[in-house]
Amino acid sequence: MSIAHLLEDFTLQAGGGKLHLLDEDALEEQRLAAFEQGYSAGWEDAVQAQEQSRGQVSAELAKSLEDMSFTYHEAVTRMTLSLEPMFQSLVQVVLPQTLDQGFAVRLVEQLVEMAREQIGQPMQIFVPTGRTDEVEALLPQDLSAPTRVIEDPSLEPAQARLQVGTSQREVDCSGLLASVAGAFDAYVFEAKEAVSHE
């Protein structure tokens, strides 16, 4: 018994179709066309993959730069807040002591400058209560005109008034200290606001 009935028949039936054989040139053209089509499809896939990769890298870079910027600003803000106690002691203790220690020297400098402008005129220094001896000790002995140091109870501890002839000048270290303290307070306030908005 034959098994031919189980196998498919590939023979051409009469009138059913023609068998078309390709010559070598036609076969080569068909191969080249198939190669070109495959090459083009591969090229398009590569270009598309590169564009997707470039877009992903750009997005990741932008995200990294944004994170770095945020981290930098956050670090600066937190550093500012951690320095707040040091700044407060600077404004409340160190600067007042420094200004207080240099108060008499500053007055004498101002007085000498004013005396140069009005030679021979009487000079008066109005100081807060308790500062007379300190200022008198620093006055140069060779001043061209008599100089008096007068206590004025209406003056604050870091204030003074100088008078040479008709010229007057105010010295107010407490005002300077208050402006430094105000600038520091504003800076710390902005840093705290930045942290609270994160």
C-alpha positions as CSV (number, residue, x, y, z in Angstrom):
1,M,0.0,0.0,0.0
2,S,1.2,3.4,-1.0
3,I,1.4,6.5,1.3
4,A,1.0,8.9,-1.6
5,H,-2.5,9.8,-0.5
6,L,-1.1,11.2,2.8
7,L,1.4,13.6,1.1
8,E,0.5,16.8,-0.6
9,D,0.8,16.9,-4.3
10,F,2.9,19.8,-5.6
11,T,2.7,18.9,-9.3
12,L,1.3,21.5,-11.6
13,Q,-2.1,20.7,-12.9
14,A,-2.8,21.2,-16.6
15,G,-4.0,24.7,-17.2
16,G,-3.7,25.5,-13.5
17,G,-0.6,27.7,-13.5
18,K,2.7,28.2,-15.1
19,L,5.9,27.5,-13.6
20,H,8.1,30.6,-13.9
21,L,11.8,30.0,-13.7
22,L,14.0,33.0,-13.1
23,D,17.3,33.5,-14.8
24,E,20.4,34.4,-12.9
25,D,20.1,38.2,-13.5
26,A,16.5,38.4,-12.4
27,L,17.3,36.3,-9.3
28,E,20.2,38.7,-8.5
29,E,18.0,41.7,-8.9
30,Q,15.4,40.2,-6.6
31,R,18.1,39.5,-4.0
32,L,19.4,43.0,-4.2
33,A,15.9,44.5,-3.9
34,A,15.3,42.3,-0.8
35,F,18.7,43.3,0.6
36,E,18.0,47.0,0.0
37,Q,14.6,46.7,1.6
38,G,16.0,44.9,4.6
39,Y,18.9,47.4,4.9
40,S,16.5,50.4,4.7
41,A,14.2,48.9,7.4
42,G,17.2,48.2,9.6
43,W,18.5,51.8,9.1
44,E,15.1,53.3,10.0
45,D,14.9,51.2,13.1
46,A,18.4,52.3,14.1
47,V,17.6,56.0,13.6
48,Q,14.4,55.6,15.5
49,A,16.2,53.8,18.4
50,Q,18.9,56.5,18.4
51,E,16.3,59.3,18.6
52,Q,14.5,57.6,21.4
53,S,17.8,57.1,23.3
54,R,18.8,60.7,22.7
55,G,15.4,61.9,24.0
56,Q,15.7,59.7,27.1
57,V,19.2,60.9,27.8
58,S,18.1,64.6,27.4
59,A,15.2,64.0,29.8
60,E,17.5,62.3,32.3
61,L,20.0,65.1,32.0
62,A,17.4,67.8,32.5
63,K,16.1,65.9,35.6
64,S,19.6,65.5,37.0
65,L,20.3,69.2,36.5
66,E,17.1,70.1,38.2
67,D,17.8,67.8,41.1
68,M,21.4,69.3,41.4
69,S,20.0,72.9,41.4
70,F,17.4,72.1,44.0
71,T,20.0,70.3,46.1
72,Y,22.4,73.2,45.9
73,H,19.8,75.8,46.9
74,E,18.6,73.5,49.7
75,A,22.2,73.1,51.0
76,V,22.8,76.8,51.0
77,T,19.6,77.5,52.8
78,R,20.2,74.9,55.4
79,M,23.8,76.1,55.9
80,T,22.5,79.6,56.4
81,L,20.0,78.4,59.0
82,S,22.7,76.4,60.8
83,L,24.9,79.6,61.0
84,E,22.1,81.6,62.6
85,P,23.3,81.1,66.2
86,M,26.8,82.3,65.2
87,F,25.4,85.3,63.4
88,Q,23.2,86.2,66.3
89,S,26.2,86.1,68.7
90,L,28.2,88.1,66.2
91,V,25.5,90.8,66.0
92,Q,24.5,90.7,69.7
93,V,27.9,90.3,71.4
94,V,31.0,90.6,69.2
95,L,30.0,93.7,67.1
96,P,28.8,95.7,70.1
97,Q,32.0,95.0,72.0
98,T,34.1,95.9,69.0
99,L,32.2,99.1,68.5
100,D,32.4,99.9,72.2
101,Q,36.1,99.4,72.3
102,G,36.7,101.5,69.2
103,F,34.2,104.2,70.2
104,A,36.8,106.6,71.7
105,V,39.3,106.1,68.9
106,R,36.6,106.9,66.3
107,L,35.6,110.1,68.1
108,V,39.2,111.3,68.2
109,E,39.7,110.5,64.5
110,Q,36.6,112.5,63.6
111,L,37.6,115.4,65.9
112,V,41.1,115.6,64.3
113,E,39.6,115.6,60.9
114,M,37.2,118.4,61.8
115,A,40.0,120.4,63.5
116,R,42.0,120.3,60.2
117,E,39.1,122.0,58.5
118,Q,38.7,124.7,61.2
119,I,42.1,125.4,62.6
120,G,42.2,127.2,66.0
121,Q,38.5,126.8,66.7
122,P,37.4,125.5,70.1
123,M,36.5,121.8,70.2
124,Q,33.8,120.1,72.2
125,I,33.1,116.4,72.4
126,F,29.7,115.4,73.9
127,V,29.8,111.8,75.2
128,P,27.4,109.6,77.1
129,T,27.6,109.4,80.9
130,G,30.7,107.5,82.0
131,R,32.8,107.8,78.8
132,T,34.7,111.1,79.6
133,D,37.9,109.6,81.0
134,E,38.3,107.1,78.2
135,V,37.9,109.8,75.5
136,E,40.2,112.3,77.3
137,A,43.0,109.7,77.6
138,L,43.1,109.4,73.8
139,L,43.1,113.1,72.9
140,P,46.4,114.2,71.4
141,Q,48.2,116.7,73.6
142,D,49.4,118.8,70.7
143,L,45.9,119.9,69.5
144,S,46.0,123.6,68.3
145,A,42.8,124.6,70.2
146,P,41.4,123.8,73.6
147,T,39.2,120.7,73.7
148,R,36.5,119.9,76.2
149,V,34.9,116.5,76.8
150,I,31.4,117.0,78.1
151,E,29.0,114.3,79.4
152,D,25.5,114.5,77.9
153,P,23.0,112.1,79.6
154,S,20.6,112.3,76.7
155,L,23.1,110.4,74.5
156,E,22.9,106.6,74.2
157,P,26.0,104.5,75.0
158,A,27.3,104.3,71.4
159,Q,26.4,107.9,70.4
160,A,28.4,111.1,70.6
161,R,28.4,114.7,69.2
162,L,31.4,116.6,68.0
163,Q,31.6,120.4,67.6
164,V,34.5,122.3,66.2
165,G,33.7,126.0,65.9
166,T,30.3,126.1,64.2
167,S,30.7,122.7,62.6
168,Q,28.9,119.7,64.2
169,R,29.0,116.0,63.5
170,E,27.0,113.1,65.0
171,V,28.6,109.7,65.7
172,D,26.0,106.9,66.1
173,C,27.5,103.4,66.4
174,S,24.2,102.0,67.7
175,G,22.5,103.0,64.4
176,L,25.1,101.1,62.5
177,L,24.7,98.1,64.7
178,A,20.9,98.2,64.3
179,S,21.2,98.3,60.5
180,V,23.6,95.3,60.5
181,A,21.2,93.4,62.8
182,G,18.2,94.3,60.6
183,A,20.0,93.1,57.5
184,F,20.9,89.8,59.2
185,D,17.4,89.3,60.5
186,A,16.0,89.8,56.9
187,Y,18.5,87.3,55.5
188,V,17.6,84.6,58.0
189,F,13.9,85.3,57.5
190,E,14.2,84.7,53.8
191,A,16.1,81.5,54.4
192,K,13.4,80.3,56.7
193,E,10.7,81.1,54.2
194,A,12.6,79.2,51.5
195,V,12.8,76.1,53.7
196,S,9.1,76.3,54.6
197,H,8.1,76.4,50.9
198,E,10.0,73.2,50.0
